[in-house]
Amino acid sequence: MMTTDQAVRERIQHFCQSRNYTINKLATISELATATIRDFMNGKNSNIGILTLKKICDGLEISLYDFFNTDEFRNLEQEIK
């Protein structure tokens, strides 16, 4: 079962691979510290935060809607039971 943070990591990785971006490039265009993105992508921090994710989307020139508009996010199970 995929967790929300795993789904977010995979989505970020998808966009980086499709655009041939490194974590450093993504951080630069998103105006974020490289460590912020790297720590999340490596699982050192499981909470990226909506404001950070919005900056990443801005850097990728996509909306939050476009980021989350996938079957993976639509099919996530509720994590609070």
Buried (B, 14 or more C-beta within 10 A) or exposed (E): EEEBBBBBBEBBEEBBEEEEBEBEBBBEBBEBEBEBBBBBBEEEBEEBEEEBBBBBBBBBEEEEEEBBEEEBBEEBEEEEE
